[in-house]
Structures are given as structure tokens and as C-alpha cells.
């Protein structure tokens, strides 16, 4: 393994551990602009949005919604939920990446 | 910058899936050019992109923003590699973490996985090749312009929605574009510039061969 790969691996590890910074720094902030849930938007504009209500329901099977374990609301639990999400997400993207590389590059090239 | 399900109507969503089909075809085909030595590097950069998006930063006015890492991948490997990475990351984010959406997936990949890395990369190339500016500084400027452009494009998509089909994103262009642009001009843009500058500086120092190879191909092209 070359030096850059090693350093990047270390950076990924540190980023997982320090990830709660990403919620604690913005604890009292709202979501990013345009990422509020339907009820919040309807309240802000003062009328119903039938299309948004319908389409926002197409996928509600997220296992770790908002990068947290459902119900872990306080800062400590949310931070642990965030680290769990960082680990799960990292594993999933890397698995999907290698699956894709195997699939497109084809057999004979080991990653 | 992750447009959730419900903000874009069916026509807008289908439009972006149609736009993305040829781009995905090209990007996955490009993946065959990945050298064996670059395979772990792109995997780690994909993980980096997922993680860096978890670092929400406060935006004056009460909202948040994050960086994407697309320009870093574009400069170190290729803008097509960034498209592949973001296609993976945004799918996992939508399915498992409810960040972004299924109907808006193609639009989100277009913004963060196409507009961002390509604008970032070609800005960097223009500054280094045409103006002969320093590579590290150009990388930072590229990342800044890339993320601000991508956020502005996302703002345009949200803002035209009321004119295409009402009942989805209710905000007109005059609200959505400044909101998205300013959040990234003041918060995510500078952060992207600093992080990209640092990463490109480090890689150039440790693996100058990555850049020398590129210079040779550049002078030939």
C-alpha cells in the first residue's frame, strides 16, 4: 500500500470517529435549505402541497433516517447514532464500489 | 444540496433520469480505464465523499451546508470517476439514510456528480493550462466554483418547479437560487476550497507521479 492510500485510510477512520462534529456544530440549526419535511414546508408557506405530500412518501424504509438510530434524540445518543451511520455508510459505499468495479472491469482484474 | 422526494414533480424527475442515462453509460464505461493501482484510491475517495457530506456546517440565517469532495476526485483521478463515486454515495444516502430521494436521485447525481466535478475540474484545467497558475491554488478555486455552480443549478431546478407543475417545491427562482447560492458562497465554498487545496497539496507532495503523468498527457493533447 502506498503512502497516499495509507494516509487516506487513516483520514477515513478519523472522519468516522469525529463525525458527531457534523451534527453538534449545527445542533440548533434547521435542515439545509430545501431539505425540510413536507409538514415544515406547508407550515412555512401556509398552504397544502398535494404533490409533495404524495411523492415524499415513495421511500420510507431508510434504516438509519437522518444518520441516526430512530428515537436517539439527545446529543450523546445522536452522536453515537451518527458514528454508527458513518461506519455503516462507509462499508456500504465501499462494498457497492467494489461490486461495480468487478462488474464493469470484469473478471481477471482483482481489486 | 440533496433534493428530497417531493420537491421535484414527476416530469422534472423523469427529465433528469433521461439526461443521466447516457452520462451513466459513459461514466461506467470509463471505469474500465481505471488502473489497478487507482482502484483502492477511488474506493477510499468514495468513502471520503460519503463522510465529508456528514460534516454539516452552519450557514448564517439558520440553515446548514456541507462539501462533496467531487472536485478532489476529478483532479486526482477523473471527473468521470467523480460521477461514479457520487452515483454510489447518493444511492446509499437515499436508500439507507433518507438523505436525498429516489425520484430525485438522478437530479441529485446530475448536480453533485456531474455539474460539480466537471465545472471544478475544467476550472482547474483552465487556470493551470491557460493561465499557468499554481496547481494547488487552482484546485481550491476549482472546488469553490464547482460547488457554488452545482448549488446554483440545484436552486434553479427547485425554482422552476412551480412553473412546471405546482404542488411540489413552492419556492420560485427568486427565492431558491439566492438561498442555495449564498449558503455555498459563504460556507461550503470556502470549506471546499480549503479541503481541496490541502488534499491536492498533500498528494502532489507524496505522489508527484500522478501529476507528472497528467502533464505529459496534457502536452500531447
Interface residues (C-beta under 8 A of the other chain):
Chain A: X1 X2 X3 X4 X5 X7 X8 X9 X11 X12 X15 X16 X19 X21 X22 X23 X25 X26 X29 X30 X31 X32 X33 X34 X35 X37 X38 X41 X45 X47 X49 X50 X51 X52 X53 X54 X55 X56 X57 X58 X59 X60 X61 X62 X63 X64 X65 X66 X67 X82 X85 X86 X88 X89 X90 X92 X93 X94 X96 X97 X98 X100 X101 X104 X105 X109 X111
Chain B: X1 X2 X3 X4 X5 X6 X7 X9 X10 X28 X29 X31 X32 X34 X36 X37 X39 X40 X41 X42 X43 X44 X45 X46 X47 X48 X50 X51 X52 X54 X55 X56 X57 X58 X59 X62 X63 X64 X65 X66 X84 X85 X88 X89 X91 X92 X93 X94 X95 X96 X97 X98 X99 X101 X102 X103 X154 X155 X158 X165 X166 X167 X168 X169 X170 X171 X176 X179 X180 X183 X202 X203 X206 X207
